[in-house]
Amino acid sequence: MKSCFIAADTGKDTHDEDADINSSENDKQPLAKIIEKLHKENEHLKQTSKDLYDSIKKTRIQEKVFANVAVLKHGIKKLKGL
């Protein structure tokens, strides 16, 4: 990040080059940490999404099984009533 200002007496732009170099080095480390944190969060969200999808899939299968069992029980009751 450059420190840039206009000198009041000359009206020219001046740059603090040392601040620019030090700032760039300091910005890289927190940026790397932010990227690493976001990557970990992304992996966690992917795993959470996968777990939820798998859970929903299992629930749908269970619902189909329960529905089939209910149909079979109803069919058996009908046959017993004949």
KEGU-410378 format. One record per atom (N, C-alpha, C): residue number from 1; residue in three letters; atom name; x, y, z negated. Coordinates in nm, 2 decimals, decimal comma, m for minus. Layout:
BEGIN
{r NUM; 'ala'; 'CA'; {X; Y; Z}} ...
END
This chain:
BEGIN
{r 1; 'met'; 'N'; {0,08; m0,12; 0,00}} {r 1; 'met'; 'CA'; {0,00; 0,00; 0,00}} {r 1; 'met'; 'C'; {0,09; 0,12; 0,00}} {r 2; 'lys'; 'N'; {0,07; 0,21; 0,10}} {r 2; 'lys'; 'CA'; {0,16; 0,33; 0,11}} {r 2; 'lys'; 'C'; {0,11; 0,44; 0,02}} {r 3; 'ser'; 'N'; {0,20; 0,50; m0,04}} {r 3; 'ser'; 'CA'; {0,17; 0,62; m0,12}} {r 3; 'ser'; 'C'; {0,19; 0,74; m0,02}} {r 4; 'cys'; 'N'; {0,09; 0,80; 0,03}} {r 4; 'cys'; 'CA'; {0,10; 0,90; 0,13}} {r 4; 'cys'; 'C'; {0,03; 1,03; 0,08}} {r 5; 'phe'; 'N'; {0,10; 1,14; 0,09}} {r 5; 'phe'; 'CA'; {0,04; 1,27; 0,05}} {r 5; 'phe'; 'C'; {0,10; 1,38; 0,14}} {r 6; 'ile'; 'N'; {0,03; 1,49; 0,14}} {r 6; 'ile'; 'CA'; {0,08; 1,61; 0,22}} {r 6; 'ile'; 'C'; {0,15; 1,70; 0,12}} {r 7; 'ala'; 'N'; {0,27; 1,73; 0,14}} {r 7; 'ala'; 'CA'; {0,35; 1,82; 0,06}} {r 7; 'ala'; 'C'; {0,28; 1,96; 0,07}} {r 8; 'ala'; 'N'; {0,25; 2,02; m0,05}} {r 8; 'ala'; 'CA'; {0,18; 2,15; m0,05}} {r 8; 'ala'; 'C'; {0,26; 2,26; 0,01}} {r 9; 'asp'; 'N'; {0,39; 2,26; 0,00}} {r 9; 'asp'; 'CA'; {0,46; 2,38; 0,05}} {r 9; 'asp'; 'C'; {0,50; 2,36; 0,20}} {r 10; 'thr'; 'N'; {0,51; 2,24; 0,25}} {r 10; 'thr'; 'CA'; {0,56; 2,22; 0,39}} {r 10; 'thr'; 'C'; {0,45; 2,18; 0,48}} {r 11; 'gly'; 'N'; {0,34; 2,12; 0,43}} {r 11; 'gly'; 'CA'; {0,23; 2,08; 0,51}} {r 11; 'gly'; 'C'; {0,26; 1,95; 0,59}} {r 12; 'lys'; 'N'; {0,37; 1,89; 0,56}} {r 12; 'lys'; 'CA'; {0,41; 1,76; 0,63}} {r 12; 'lys'; 'C'; {0,37; 1,64; 0,55}} {r 13; 'asp'; 'N'; {0,35; 1,53; 0,61}} {r 13; 'asp'; 'CA'; {0,32; 1,40; 0,55}} {r 13; 'asp'; 'C'; {0,45; 1,35; 0,49}} {r 14; 'thr'; 'N'; {0,45; 1,30; 0,37}} {r 14; 'thr'; 'CA'; {0,56; 1,23; 0,31}} {r 14; 'thr'; 'C'; {0,51; 1,09; 0,26}} {r 15; 'his'; 'N'; {0,60; 0,99; 0,28}} {r 15; 'his'; 'CA'; {0,57; 0,86; 0,24}} {r 15; 'his'; 'C'; {0,66; 0,81; 0,13}} {r 16; 'asp'; 'N'; {0,61; 0,74; 0,04}} {r 16; 'asp'; 'CA'; {0,69; 0,69; m0,07}} {r 16; 'asp'; 'C'; {0,73; 0,54; m0,02}} {r 17; 'glu'; 'N'; {0,83; 0,52; 0,05}} {r 17; 'glu'; 'CA'; {0,87; 0,39; 0,11}} {r 17; 'glu'; 'C'; {0,90; 0,29; 0,00}} {r 18; 'asp'; 'N'; {0,96; 0,33; m0,11}} {r 18; 'asp'; 'CA'; {0,98; 0,23; m0,22}} {r 18; 'asp'; 'C'; {0,85; 0,18; m0,28}} {r 19; 'ala'; 'N'; {0,76; 0,26; m0,29}} {r 19; 'ala'; 'CA'; {0,63; 0,21; m0,34}} {r 19; 'ala'; 'C'; {0,56; 0,12; m0,24}} {r 20; 'asp'; 'N'; {0,58; 0,15; m0,11}} {r 20; 'asp'; 'CA'; {0,53; 0,06; m0,01}} {r 20; 'asp'; 'C'; {0,58; m0,08; m0,02}} {r 21; 'ile'; 'N'; {0,72; m0,09; m0,03}} {r 21; 'ile'; 'CA'; {0,78; m0,22; m0,03}} {r 21; 'ile'; 'C'; {0,74; m0,30; m0,16}} {r 22; 'asn'; 'N'; {0,75; m0,23; m0,27}} {r 22; 'asn'; 'CA'; {0,72; m0,30; m0,40}} {r 22; 'asn'; 'C'; {0,57; m0,34; m0,41}} {r 23; 'ser'; 'N'; {0,49; m0,25; m0,35}} {r 23; 'ser'; 'CA'; {0,34; m0,28; m0,35}} {r 23; 'ser'; 'C'; {0,31; m0,41; m0,27}} {r 24; 'ser'; 'N'; {0,38; m0,42; m0,15}} {r 24; 'ser'; 'CA'; {0,36; m0,53; m0,06}} {r 24; 'ser'; 'C'; {0,40; m0,66; m0,13}} {r 25; 'glu'; 'N'; {0,51; m0,66; m0,20}} {r 25; 'glu'; 'CA'; {0,55; m0,78; m0,27}} {r 25; 'glu'; 'C'; {0,46; m0,82; m0,39}} {r 26; 'asn'; 'N'; {0,41; m0,71; m0,46}} {r 26; 'asn'; 'CA'; {0,32; m0,74; m0,57}} {r 26; 'asn'; 'C'; {0,18; m0,78; m0,52}} {r 27; 'asp'; 'N'; {0,14; m0,73; m0,40}} {r 27; 'asp'; 'CA'; {0,01; m0,77; m0,35}} {r 27; 'asp'; 'C'; {0,00; m0,91; m0,30}} {r 28; 'lys'; 'N'; {0,12; m0,96; m0,26}} {r 28; 'lys'; 'CA'; {0,12; m1,10; m0,20}} {r 28; 'lys'; 'C'; {0,09; m1,20; m0,31}} {r 29; 'gln'; 'N'; {0,15; m1,18; m0,43}} {r 29; 'gln'; 'CA'; {0,13; m1,28; m0,53}} {r 29; 'gln'; 'C'; {m0,02; m1,29; m0,58}} {r 30; 'pro'; 'N'; {m0,08; m1,18; m0,61}} {r 30; 'pro'; 'CA'; {m0,22; m1,19; m0,65}} {r 30; 'pro'; 'C'; {m0,31; m1,24; m0,53}} {r 31; 'leu'; 'N'; {m0,28; m1,20; m0,41}} {r 31; 'leu'; 'CA'; {m0,35; m1,25; m0,29}} {r 31; 'leu'; 'C'; {m0,34; m1,40; m0,28}} {r 32; 'ala'; 'N'; {m0,22; m1,45; m0,30}} {r 32; 'ala'; 'CA'; {m0,20; m1,60; m0,30}} {r 32; 'ala'; 'C'; {m0,29; m1,67; m0,40}} {r 33; 'lys'; 'N'; {m0,29; m1,61; m0,52}} {r 33; 'lys'; 'CA'; {m0,37; m1,67; m0,63}} {r 33; 'lys'; 'C'; {m0,52; m1,66; m0,60}} {r 34; 'ile'; 'N'; {m0,56; m1,55; m0,53}} {r 34; 'ile'; 'CA'; {m0,70; m1,54; m0,49}} {r 34; 'ile'; 'C'; {m0,74; m1,64; m0,39}} {r 35; 'ile'; 'N'; {m0,65; m1,66; m0,29}} {r 35; 'ile'; 'CA'; {m0,67; m1,76; m0,19}} {r 35; 'ile'; 'C'; {m0,68; m1,90; m0,25}} {r 36; 'glu'; 'N'; {m0,59; m1,93; m0,34}} {r 36; 'glu'; 'CA'; {m0,58; m2,06; m0,40}} {r 36; 'glu'; 'C'; {m0,71; m2,08; m0,48}} {r 37; 'lys'; 'N'; {m0,76; m1,98; m0,56}} {r 37; 'lys'; 'CA'; {m0,88; m1,99; m0,63}} {r 37; 'lys'; 'C'; {m1,00; m2,02; m0,54}} {r 38; 'leu'; 'N'; {m1,01; m1,94; m0,43}} {r 38; 'leu'; 'CA'; {m1,12; m1,96; m0,34}} {r 38; 'leu'; 'C'; {m1,11; m2,10; m0,27}} {r 39; 'his'; 'N'; {m1,00; m2,15; m0,24}} {r 39; 'his'; 'CA'; {m0,98; m2,28; m0,19}} {r 39; 'his'; 'C'; {m1,03; m2,39; m0,29}} {r 40; 'lys'; 'N'; {m1,00; m2,37; m0,41}} {r 40; 'lys'; 'CA'; {m1,04; m2,47; m0,51}} {r 40; 'lys'; 'C'; {m1,20; m2,46; m0,53}} {r 41; 'glu'; 'N'; {m1,25; m2,34; m0,53}} {r 41; 'glu'; 'CA'; {m1,39; m2,32; m0,54}} {r 41; 'glu'; 'C'; {m1,46; m2,38; m0,42}} {r 42; 'asn'; 'N'; {m1,41; m2,36; m0,30}} {r 42; 'asn'; 'CA'; {m1,46; m2,42; m0,18}} {r 42; 'asn'; 'C'; {m1,47; m2,57; m0,19}} {r 43; 'glu'; 'N'; {m1,36; m2,63; m0,23}} {r 43; 'glu'; 'CA'; {m1,36; m2,78; m0,25}} {r 43; 'glu'; 'C'; {m1,46; m2,83; m0,35}} {r 44; 'his'; 'N'; {m1,47; m2,75; m0,46}} {r 44; 'his'; 'CA'; {m1,57; m2,79; m0,56}} {r 44; 'his'; 'C'; {m1,71; m2,78; m0,50}} {r 45; 'leu'; 'N'; {m1,74; m2,67; m0,43}} {r 45; 'leu'; 'CA'; {m1,87; m2,66; m0,36}} {r 45; 'leu'; 'C'; {m1,90; m2,77; m0,26}} {r 46; 'lys'; 'N'; {m1,80; m2,81; m0,19}} {r 46; 'lys'; 'CA'; {m1,82; m2,92; m0,09}} {r 46; 'lys'; 'C'; {m1,85; m3,04; m0,16}} {r 47; 'gln'; 'N'; {m1,78; m3,07; m0,27}} {r 47; 'gln'; 'CA'; {m1,81; m3,20; m0,35}} {r 47; 'gln'; 'C'; {m1,95; m3,19; m0,41}} {r 48; 'thr'; 'N'; {m1,99; m3,07; m0,46}} {r 48; 'thr'; 'CA'; {m2,12; m3,06; m0,52}} {r 48; 'thr'; 'C'; {m2,23; m3,08; m0,42}} {r 49; 'ser'; 'N'; {m2,21; m3,02; m0,30}} {r 49; 'ser'; 'CA'; {m2,31; m3,04; m0,19}} {r 49; 'ser'; 'C'; {m2,32; m3,19; m0,15}} {r 50; 'lys'; 'N'; {m2,21; m3,25; m0,14}} {r 50; 'lys'; 'CA'; {m2,21; m3,40; m0,11}} {r 50; 'lys'; 'C'; {m2,28; m3,48; m0,21}} {r 51; 'asp'; 'N'; {m2,25; m3,45; m0,34}} {r 51; 'asp'; 'CA'; {m2,32; m3,52; m0,45}} {r 51; 'asp'; 'C'; {m2,47; m3,50; m0,45}} {r 52; 'leu'; 'N'; {m2,51; m3,37; m0,42}} {r 52; 'leu'; 'CA'; {m2,65; m3,34; m0,41}} {r 52; 'leu'; 'C'; {m2,72; m3,41; m0,29}} {r 53; 'tyr'; 'N'; {m2,65; m3,41; m0,18}} {r 53; 'tyr'; 'CA'; {m2,70; m3,48; m0,06}} {r 53; 'tyr'; 'C'; {m2,72; m3,63; m0,09}} {r 54; 'asp'; 'N'; {m2,62; m3,69; m0,15}} {r 54; 'asp'; 'CA'; {m2,62; m3,83; m0,18}} {r 54; 'asp'; 'C'; {m2,74; m3,86; m0,28}} {r 55; 'ser'; 'N'; {m2,75; m3,77; m0,38}} {r 55; 'ser'; 'CA'; {m2,86; m3,79; m0,48}} {r 55; 'ser'; 'C'; {m3,00; m3,78; m0,41}} {r 56; 'ile'; 'N'; {m3,02; m3,69; m0,32}} {r 56; 'ile'; 'CA'; {m3,14; m3,68; m0,25}} {r 56; 'ile'; 'C'; {m3,17; m3,80; m0,17}} {r 57; 'lys'; 'N'; {m3,06; m3,85; m0,10}} {r 57; 'lys'; 'CA'; {m3,08; m3,97; m0,02}} {r 57; 'lys'; 'C'; {m3,12; m4,09; m0,10}} {r 58; 'lys'; 'N'; {m3,06; m4,10; m0,22}} {r 58; 'lys'; 'CA'; {m3,10; m4,22; m0,31}} {r 58; 'lys'; 'C'; {m3,24; m4,20; m0,35}} {r 59; 'thr'; 'N'; {m3,28; m4,08; m0,39}} {r 59; 'thr'; 'CA'; {m3,42; m4,05; m0,43}} {r 59; 'thr'; 'C'; {m3,52; m4,09; m0,32}} {r 60; 'arg'; 'N'; {m3,49; m4,05; m0,20}} {r 60; 'arg'; 'CA'; {m3,58; m4,08; m0,09}} {r 60; 'arg'; 'C'; {m3,59; m4,23; m0,07}} {r 61; 'ile'; 'N'; {m3,48; m4,30; m0,08}} {r 61; 'ile'; 'CA'; {m3,48; m4,45; m0,07}} {r 61; 'ile'; 'C'; {m3,57; m4,51; m0,18}} {r 62; 'gln'; 'N'; {m3,55; m4,46; m0,30}} {r 62; 'gln'; 'CA'; {m3,63; m4,51; m0,42}} {r 62; 'gln'; 'C'; {m3,78; m4,48; m0,40}} {r 63; 'glu'; 'N'; {m3,81; m4,36; m0,34}} {r 63; 'glu'; 'CA'; {m3,95; m4,33; m0,32}} {r 63; 'glu'; 'C'; {m4,01; m4,43; m0,22}} {r 64; 'lys'; 'N'; {m3,93; m4,46; m0,11}} {r 64; 'lys'; 'CA'; {m3,98; m4,55; m0,01}} {r 64; 'lys'; 'C'; {m4,00; m4,69; m0,07}} {r 65; 'val'; 'N'; {m3,91; m4,73; m0,16}} {r 65; 'val'; 'CA'; {m3,92; m4,86; m0,22}} {r 65; 'val'; 'C'; {m4,05; m4,87; m0,31}} {r 66; 'phe'; 'N'; {m4,07; m4,76; m0,39}} {r 66; 'phe'; 'CA'; {m4,18; m4,75; m0,48}} {r 66; 'phe'; 'C'; {m4,31; m4,75; m0,40}} {r 67; 'ala'; 'N'; {m4,31; m4,68; m0,29}} {r 67; 'ala'; 'CA'; {m4,43; m4,68; m0,20}} {r 67; 'ala'; 'C'; {m4,46; m4,82; m0,15}} {r 68; 'asn'; 'N'; {m4,36; m4,89; m0,10}} {r 68; 'asn'; 'CA'; {m4,37; m5,02; m0,05}} {r 68; 'asn'; 'C'; {m4,42; m5,12; m0,16}} {r 69; 'val'; 'N'; {m4,37; m5,10; m0,28}} {r 69; 'val'; 'CA'; {m4,42; m5,19; m0,39}} {r 69; 'val'; 'C'; {m4,56; m5,16; m0,42}} {r 70; 'ala'; 'N'; {m4,60; m5,03; m0,42}} {r 70; 'ala'; 'CA'; {m4,74; m5,00; m0,44}} {r 70; 'ala'; 'C'; {m4,83; m5,06; m0,34}} {r 71; 'val'; 'N'; {m4,79; m5,05; m0,21}} {r 71; 'val'; 'CA'; {m4,87; m5,11; m0,10}} {r 71; 'val'; 'C'; {m4,88; m5,26; m0,12}} {r 72; 'leu'; 'N'; {m4,77; m5,32; m0,15}} {r 72; 'leu'; 'CA'; {m4,77; m5,47; m0,17}} {r 72; 'leu'; 'C'; {m4,86; m5,51; m0,29}} {r 73; 'lys'; 'N'; {m4,86; m5,43; m0,40}} {r 73; 'lys'; 'CA'; {m4,94; m5,46; m0,52}} {r 73; 'lys'; 'C'; {m5,09; m5,44; m0,48}} {r 74; 'his'; 'N'; {m5,12; m5,34; m0,40}} {r 74; 'his'; 'CA'; {m5,26; m5,32; m0,36}} {r 74; 'his'; 'C'; {m5,30; m5,43; m0,27}} {r 75; 'gly'; 'N'; {m5,21; m5,48; m0,18}} {r 75; 'gly'; 'CA'; {m5,25; m5,59; m0,09}} {r 75; 'gly'; 'C'; {m5,27; m5,72; m0,17}} {r 76; 'ile'; 'N'; {m5,19; m5,74; m0,27}} {r 76; 'ile'; 'CA'; {m5,21; m5,86; m0,35}} {r 76; 'ile'; 'C'; {m5,34; m5,86; m0,43}} {r 77; 'lys'; 'N'; {m5,38; m5,74; m0,48}} {r 77; 'lys'; 'CA'; {m5,50; m5,73; m0,55}} {r 77; 'lys'; 'C'; {m5,62; m5,75; m0,46}} {r 78; 'lys'; 'N'; {m5,61; m5,71; m0,33}} {r 78; 'lys'; 'CA'; {m5,71; m5,73; m0,24}} {r 78; 'lys'; 'C'; {m5,73; m5,88; m0,21}} {r 79; 'leu'; 'N'; {m5,61; m5,95; m0,19}} {r 79; 'leu'; 'CA'; {m5,62; m6,09; m0,16}} {r 79; 'leu'; 'C'; {m5,67; m6,17; m0,28}} {r 80; 'lys'; 'N'; {m5,64; m6,13; m0,40}} {r 80; 'lys'; 'CA'; {m5,70; m6,20; m0,52}} {r 80; 'lys'; 'C'; {m5,85; m6,18; m0,53}} {r 81; 'gly'; 'N'; {m5,90; m6,07; m0,48}} {r 81; 'gly'; 'CA'; {m6,04; m6,04; m0,49}} {r 81; 'gly'; 'C'; {m6,12; m6,11; m0,38}} {r 82; 'leu'; 'N'; {m6,06; m6,17; m0,28}} {r 82; 'leu'; 'CA'; {m6,13; m6,24; m0,18}} {r 82; 'leu'; 'C'; {m6,19; m6,37; m0,23}} 
END
